[in-house]
C-alpha cells in the first residue's frame, strides 16, 4: 500500500459575495498531496459553487487542474461588476455534453442562453463523408480560444461564455464544436454565438481531415 505524504497547507482568499457567504475573507485549509485548485471549493463546505467564479493560484489566473503545493494561496474570483465571468474554453477527445456547457454559463441575470453546435454531416464537396479527424495545436488553440471568448464577451455584453472543441476521430452526427453564451437579452446571446464560430474558424489552429468512402483530404483552418 502506498504511503500518502503529509497534508499540504494552503491559504484561501474570498471576495465580495463569496466572502459574505463564508463570513470571512481568508481560510486556512489542509488538503491531501496531489490536490488541485478544483478540489478547494468542495473542501470549503460552502455549498454549490456559484456560476462564473474564476480561480487564481499565487495571484495568477489558473486552471482548476493546477496542482497545489504547500504554502500556496488560492483565491476565488467572482465576476467583476459590469463585466463578464471568466470564459470557459476546453478541448476534448470525448463526446461534448451541451447540457453541461449550458449549465456552466447559466446565471440568474441571464434573459437568454444561446447555443451553437457544429456536427459532422455525411457529405461534403459532392463526396460521401465517412467521418472526420481533427488535429489541434492544443497549447496555442486553448490560448486563442480564451482570447476570442474574452473579446466576444466584452463586445456583446455577455454574462458568460463557454466554448468546447473536439479533436481526434468524429463520426457522422457527432458534435465537433459547441458554444454557449448567456446575456441579459437574446439578441446579444445570438449574435455572440455567430461571432464566436466565425472568428474561431479563422484563427484557431485546428485542422480537419475529411475521410471519404473513396479517399481523404485535409481541410485547413476556416473550413
Kinemage of the C-alpha trace (Angstrom):
@kinemage 1
@onewidth
@group {chain A} dominant
@subgroup {mainchain}
@vectorlist {calphas} color= white
{ca unk a 1} P 0.000 0.000 0.000
{ca unk a 2} L 1.353 3.395 -0.991
{ca unk a 3} L 2.101 5.740 1.881
{ca unk a 4} L 0.424 9.103 1.476
{ca unk a 5} L 2.600 12.138 2.099
{ca unk a 6} L 1.926 14.863 4.651
{ca unk a 7} L -1.003 17.204 4.147
{ca unk a 8} L -0.362 20.453 2.311
{ca unk a 9} L -1.392 23.724 3.899
{ca unk a 10} L -2.899 26.437 1.726
{ca unk a 11} L -4.426 29.867 2.265
{ca unk a 12} L -7.790 30.557 0.613
{ca unk a 13} L -8.950 34.104 -0.103
{ca unk a 14} L -12.567 35.066 -0.780
{ca unk a 15} L -14.059 38.320 -2.037
{ca unk a 16} L -17.395 40.124 -2.344
{ca unk a 17} L -20.386 37.745 -2.187
{ca unk a 18} L -18.106 34.753 -1.557
{ca unk a 19} L -16.598 36.490 1.477
{ca unk a 20} L -20.089 37.234 2.769
{ca unk a 21} L -21.175 33.617 2.308
{ca unk a 22} L -18.170 32.328 4.252
{ca unk a 23} L -18.319 35.066 6.866
{ca unk a 24} L -14.594 35.746 6.480
{ca unk a 25} L -12.111 36.695 3.799
{ca unk a 26} L -9.389 34.127 4.498
{ca unk a 27} L -9.495 30.437 5.374
{ca unk a 28} L -6.610 28.084 6.147
{ca unk a 29} L -7.035 24.587 4.708
{ca unk a 30} L -5.160 21.311 4.843
{ca unk a 31} L -5.506 19.092 1.776
{ca unk a 32} L -4.082 15.748 0.688
{ca unk a 33} L -0.994 15.850 -1.540
{ca unk a 34} L -1.930 15.868 -5.215
{ca unk a 35} L -4.894 18.179 -4.634
{ca unk a 36} L -5.746 20.652 -7.376
{ca unk a 37} L -7.247 24.123 -7.423
{ca unk a 38} L -10.513 22.483 -8.422
{ca unk a 39} L -10.612 20.498 -5.166
{ca unk a 40} L -10.563 23.564 -2.930
{ca unk a 41} L -14.152 24.770 -3.216
{ca unk a 42} L -15.620 21.438 -2.068
{ca unk a 43} L -13.207 21.422 0.875
{ca unk a 44} L -14.577 24.798 1.994
{ca unk a 45} L -18.051 23.257 2.501
{ca unk a 46} L -19.814 26.446 1.421
{ca unk a 47} L -22.455 24.767 -0.731
{ca unk a 48} L -22.661 24.739 -4.552
{ca unk a 49} L -20.115 26.921 -6.298
{ca unk a 50} L -21.776 29.966 -7.919
{ca unk a 51} L -21.533 30.194 -11.732
{ca unk a 52} L -18.849 32.304 -13.313
{ca unk a 53} L -16.330 32.107 -10.465
{ca unk a 54} L -12.676 32.123 -11.510
{ca unk a 55} L -9.694 30.838 -9.567
{ca unk a 56} L -6.189 32.206 -9.051
{ca unk a 57} L -3.171 30.440 -7.579
{ca unk a 58} L -0.488 32.642 -6.083
{ca unk a 59} L -2.159 35.705 -7.602
{ca unk a 60} L -2.224 34.426 -11.185
{ca unk a 61} L -5.269 33.108 -13.053
{ca unk a 62} L -5.105 29.313 -13.074
{ca unk a 63} L -6.879 26.284 -14.466
{ca unk a 64} L -8.709 24.144 -11.940
{ca unk a 65} L -6.436 21.226 -12.804
{ca unk a 66} L -3.424 23.122 -11.421
{ca unk a 67} L -1.638 21.089 -8.737
{ca unk a 68} L -1.232 22.769 -5.380
{ca unk a 69} L 1.846 22.851 -3.185
{ca unk a 70} L 2.347 23.545 0.491
{ca unk a 71} L 2.082 27.262 1.175
{ca unk a 72} L 0.091 28.149 -1.958
{ca unk a 73} L -2.528 30.884 -1.940
{ca unk a 74} L -5.787 30.113 -3.766
{ca unk a 75} L -8.249 32.926 -4.470
{ca unk a 76} L -11.780 32.556 -5.782
{ca unk a 77} L -12.668 35.438 -8.106
{ca unk a 78} L -16.369 36.282 -8.521
{ca unk a 79} L -17.379 38.091 -11.726
{ca unk a 80} L -16.216 41.688 -11.693
{ca unk a 81} L -19.038 44.229 -11.529
{ca unk a 82} L -20.034 45.267 -15.036
{ca unk a 83} L -18.003 42.541 -16.716
{ca unk a 84} L -18.490 39.006 -17.945
{ca unk a 85} L -17.458 35.937 -15.994
{ca unk a 86} L -14.238 34.121 -16.748
{ca unk a 87} L -14.768 32.293 -20.063
{ca unk a 88} L -14.786 28.509 -20.106
{ca unk a 89} L -12.826 27.015 -23.002
{ca unk a 90} L -11.805 23.394 -23.454
{ca unk a 91} L -10.554 20.788 -25.900
{ca unk a 92} L -11.637 17.164 -25.675
{ca unk a 93} L -11.458 13.846 -27.499
{ca unk a 94} L -14.717 12.747 -25.855
{ca unk a 95} L -18.335 13.490 -26.710
{ca unk a 96} L -19.350 17.082 -25.972
{ca unk a 97} L -22.050 17.487 -23.321
{ca unk a 98} L -24.033 20.533 -24.429
{ca unk a 99} L -26.248 20.468 -21.335
{ca unk a 100} L -23.185 20.672 -19.094
{ca unk a 101} L -21.863 23.606 -21.120
{ca unk a 102} L -25.185 25.417 -20.803
{ca unk a 103} L -25.097 24.836 -17.047
{ca unk a 104} L -21.682 26.494 -16.887
{ca unk a 105} L -22.987 29.750 -18.381
{ca unk a 106} L -26.370 29.791 -16.620
{ca unk a 107} L -26.935 32.842 -14.417
{ca unk a 108} L -29.932 34.362 -12.604
{ca unk a 109} L -29.393 37.605 -14.522
{ca unk a 110} L -29.499 35.949 -17.943
{ca unk a 111} L -32.536 36.675 -20.079
{ca unk a 112} L -31.260 34.287 -22.753
{ca unk a 113} L -28.799 31.461 -23.299
{ca unk a 114} L -27.968 30.818 -26.962
{ca unk a 115} L -26.042 27.794 -28.179
{ca unk a 116} L -24.361 26.635 -31.363
{ca unk a 117} L -23.417 23.036 -32.153
{ca unk a 118} L -21.337 22.083 -35.170
{ca unk a 119} L -21.953 18.497 -36.286
{ca unk a 120} L -20.437 16.048 -38.765
{ca unk a 121} L -22.513 15.750 -41.927
{ca unk a 122} L -22.459 12.783 -44.289
{ca unk a 123} L -21.463 14.666 -47.439
{ca unk a 124} L -19.113 17.499 -48.387
{ca unk a 125} L -17.775 18.875 -51.650
{ca unk a 126} L -20.071 16.494 -53.564
{ca unk a 127} L -18.486 13.451 -51.902
{ca unk a 128} L -19.824 10.997 -49.314
{ca unk a 129} L -18.145 11.508 -45.938
{ca unk a 130} L -17.401 8.538 -43.684
{ca unk a 131} L -16.005 10.532 -40.722
{ca unk a 132} L -13.822 13.493 -39.742
{ca unk a 133} L -10.476 13.592 -37.990
{ca unk a 134} L -9.248 16.749 -36.230
{ca unk a 135} L -5.689 17.723 -35.423
{ca unk a 136} L -5.160 20.520 -32.895
{ca unk a 137} L -2.140 22.554 -31.797
{ca unk a 138} L -3.570 22.289 -28.291
{ca unk a 139} L -1.485 24.787 -26.333
{ca unk a 140} L -1.941 27.545 -28.893
{ca unk a 141} L -5.586 26.634 -29.526
{ca unk a 142} L -6.557 26.975 -25.852
{ca unk a 143} L -4.869 30.367 -25.608
{ca unk a 144} L -6.568 31.570 -28.794
{ca unk a 145} L -9.980 30.270 -27.722
{ca unk a 146} L -9.594 32.112 -24.428
{ca unk a 147} L -8.615 35.316 -26.227
{ca unk a 148} L -11.590 35.045 -28.582
{ca unk a 149} L -14.043 34.274 -25.786
{ca unk a 150} L -12.922 37.254 -23.711
{ca unk a 151} L -13.200 39.603 -26.684
{ca unk a 152} L -16.647 38.272 -27.641
{ca unk a 153} L -17.911 38.565 -24.063
{ca unk a 154} L -16.845 42.196 -23.870
{ca unk a 155} L -18.088 43.081 -27.362
{ca unk a 156} L -21.578 41.677 -26.828
{ca unk a 157} L -22.006 42.389 -23.121
{ca unk a 158} L -22.266 38.708 -22.163
{ca unk a 159} L -22.722 37.356 -18.686
{ca unk a 160} L -20.788 34.181 -19.524
{ca unk a 161} L -19.430 32.227 -22.484
{ca unk a 162} L -18.267 28.644 -22.966
{ca unk a 163} L -16.567 27.015 -25.959
{ca unk a 164} L -15.593 23.347 -26.366
{ca unk a 165} L -13.955 21.792 -29.462
{ca unk a 166} L -13.323 18.134 -30.154
{ca unk a 167} L -10.178 16.596 -31.508
{ca unk a 168} L -9.458 13.170 -32.945
{ca unk a 169} L -11.963 10.977 -34.736
{ca unk a 170} L -15.571 12.176 -35.072
{ca unk a 171} L -18.312 10.046 -36.574
{ca unk a 172} L -21.308 11.234 -38.608
{ca unk a 173} L -23.709 13.184 -36.399
{ca unk a 174} L -21.146 13.868 -33.672
{ca unk a 175} L -20.847 17.364 -32.229
{ca unk a 176} L -17.417 18.773 -33.020
{ca unk a 177} L -17.749 22.239 -31.510
{ca unk a 178} L -20.209 23.703 -29.014
{ca unk a 179} L -20.691 27.303 -27.920
{ca unk a 180} L -22.976 28.629 -25.180
{ca unk a 181} L -23.497 32.327 -24.436
{ca unk a 182} L -25.629 33.851 -21.685
{ca unk a 183} L -26.670 37.501 -21.801
{ca unk a 184} L -29.340 39.853 -20.471
{ca unk a 185} L -31.086 39.828 -23.883
{ca unk a 186} L -31.458 37.262 -26.680
{ca unk a 187} L -30.018 39.487 -29.415
{ca unk a 188} L -26.706 39.688 -27.539
{ca unk a 189} L -26.515 35.935 -26.961
{ca unk a 190} L -27.434 35.004 -30.536
{ca unk a 191} L -25.007 37.485 -32.101
{ca unk a 192} L -22.225 36.319 -29.801
{ca unk a 193} L -22.639 32.675 -30.856
{ca unk a 194} L -22.341 33.590 -34.530
{ca unk a 195} L -19.403 35.911 -33.913
{ca unk a 196} L -17.609 33.203 -31.928
{ca unk a 197} L -17.871 30.438 -34.534
{ca unk a 198} L -16.974 32.767 -37.395
{ca unk a 199} L -13.859 34.010 -35.575
{ca unk a 200} L -12.875 30.573 -34.287
{ca unk a 201} L -12.747 29.159 -37.813
{ca unk a 202} L -10.396 31.924 -38.943
{ca unk a 203} L -7.757 31.972 -36.215
{ca unk a 204} L -7.699 28.844 -34.017
{ca unk a 205} L -5.082 26.243 -35.129
{ca unk a 206} L -7.432 23.314 -35.707
{ca unk a 207} L -7.294 21.264 -38.919
{ca unk a 208} L -9.937 18.926 -40.273
{ca unk a 209} L -9.383 15.800 -42.362
{ca unk a 210} L -12.426 14.603 -44.242
{ca unk a 211} L -12.440 10.827 -44.704
{ca unk a 212} L -14.494 9.874 -47.765
{ca unk a 213} L -15.616 6.500 -48.925
{ca unk a 214} L -13.121 6.835 -51.768
{ca unk a 215} L -10.253 8.833 -50.244
{ca unk a 216} L -9.438 11.667 -47.852
{ca unk a 217} L -8.459 15.340 -47.849
{ca unk a 218} L -7.127 17.808 -45.295
{ca unk a 219} L -9.241 20.919 -44.942
{ca unk a 220} L -7.378 23.806 -43.310
{ca unk a 221} L -8.424 26.493 -40.879
{ca unk a 222} L -11.611 28.301 -41.790
{ca unk a 223} L -13.283 25.149 -43.125
